[in-house]
Amino acid sequence: MAKILAIAEHRNGKLTDATLELCKAAKALASALGAEPAAAIMAKDDALAKEVAKYIPTVFCVANAALEGYTADGYTQAIKAVVESQDVKGVLIPHSYDGVDYAAKVAMAIGAGIVSNCNKARVDGGKVIFTRNTYNGKIQEEKSVNTDKFVATFEKGAYDMEAAGGAGAVTAVPANIASVRTKSKGIIETMAGAVDISQAKIIVSGGRGCKDADKYKEFIVSLAQKLGGEYAASRPVVDSGWTDAARQVGQSGKTVAPDLYLACGISGAIQHVAGMKGSKCIVAINKDPEAPIFNIAMYGIVGDLFEVIPQIKEKL
Amino acid sequence: MKIAVCLKQVPDMESKFKIVEDKKIDESQIAFKINDFDNYAVEAALQLKEKFGGEVVIVTCGPERAAKDIRQAFAMGADWGIHVNDPAVEAGDNFVVASTLQKAIESIGGVDLVLTGVQAEDDQAAVTGVMLADLMGWPHCTNVKKLEVNGAALTVNRELEGGLNEVIEMSAPAVLTVQSGINEPRYPTLPGIMKAKKKRLDVKKAADIGASAASKTDFIKMFFPVSDHKAEILQGDAATVAAKLVEKLKNEAKVI
């Protein structure tokens, strides 16, 4: 039977949350397509394959010394070996940092169309219709592939995590991993800093709408101090050097869950939301009434943060 | 070093978007600009040129209006460019664009390095650079936050989750997709803008460079997301909304 294959990702000997989400996705899609859900794991040995098999009935394991660390060349050759030997119809990959690095290469290697960064998928007349974010989350689109096989990457949280169940079967798949052209020299921490904003009860966070470093300080930092909280930022603020990287909230920065998260001049791109959606009360101040941040906030103010923040400070 | 930078023109994401017949954006109210991530790629290329010499070539697929932003990159310091202006490419998917970029880059000849943004702000796909590398037969690295060049040896930092970077060694020729924050893109100077007007921009159709790929994906429709949750929007002037907010945070949400 044709298979829908979830790619299992792991770091430091642990499966990522996205892997469990994709096991759920593979089961849902396989059921709608009359296919069989399966997963593939690439690693130096088969130690983690049994762990994956708790979440999905069939696991293909490519164990090879060349797969000790992640490389796009290594993963692509391994996944291609599984796809070619196991009647795979669709490959599901996390839209993670690694996933973005190899997914399109896998699609090229197996001659499949790829729909990336999806948040939903449904089956209509035997065809998978993918939904994905575009235009900074302001518009969604539907796409499908016109190739025999498909590759799709899913953003984090698109599916709930699959719960551990029975013990599936693990099958070893041999793969010849040759000519890996990138060499990892190790992983480094780039946000080491004295401040740990993840423990703050109140966070005032500024985005691109703060305009410049002086205004960020004058409005965001001062409001945070007045509230007895920490100040934080979305990616553009850190990229522009208005504050340090240790204060960046989002997928590439810190994950926070304070009682109050005040997002000022932040549009609410998915990468930022990933780092703060667990906050108890989210307040959004933004000039753009269509900003996606208003879809997750409890209270919203459509207005100019430079006018609203001084008024908030006065009322406190 | 001969460096090609793949640059896309995209709408300003703060524009007021209107969808026409579920299929496309109404462009009449939209301001266009260089894809932010590509702007960082242009700057990274210019810095390499300043260090090692050589040239920076801009390669763009896009309609007539895209020429404005190719010239913007010229004004920053890029040397010349190829603009593939072809409705067939415009209608194609990321694979068609990657295949067209490949042919354009091969037509330049002797390119040592291709830089581009990690993704386009409009389609948020993050696949074109990787496909391009595969078509060229070159290695790639995505989400590049730091780049050192020593002859053909490249040392790059690849951004990972939670503030981690992976340090990677690889060899040119290669395709690198650049993450924002890798540098501080320069603004064009007035002399730069004057010079940009006279720089060479080759306008091509796909057939001129031998590109003829077909899409592997089909676009079905676009729509505004429907959220099952909407914030309670506080109404009134700045003083009124501020007072309402403080009251609600104290008495309703009880978080201050």
Interface residues (C-beta under 8 A of the other chain):
Chain A: A72 D73 H95 S96 Y97 D98 V100 D101 Y102 A103 A104 K105 A107 M108 A109 A112 G113 I114 V115 S116 N117 I129 R132 N133 T134 Y135 N136 G137 K138 I139 Q140 E141 E142 K143 S144 V145 N146 T147 R181 T182 K183 S184 K185 G186 I187 I188 E189 T190 M191 K201 I202 L227 R235 P236 V238 D239 S240 G241 A245 A246 Q248 Q251 S252 G253 K254 T255 D259 L260 S267 K280 C281 V283 A284 D288 P289 E290 P292 F294 N295 I296 A297 M298 Y299 G300 I301 V302 G303 D304 E307 V308 P310 Q311 I312 E314 K315 L316
Chain B: P11 M13 E14 K16 F17 I19 I25 D93 N94 F95 V118 E121 D122 D123 Q124 A125 A126 V127 T128 V130 M131 A133 D134 L135 P139 H140 C141 T142 N143 K145 T155 N157 R158 E159 L160 E161 G162 G163 L164 N165 E166 V167 I168 E169 M170 S171 S180 G181 E184 S215 K216 T217 D218 F219 I220 K221 M222 F223 F224 P225 S227 H229 K230 A231 E232 I233 L234 A238 A239 V241 A242 A243 L245 V246 K248 L249 A253 V255 I256
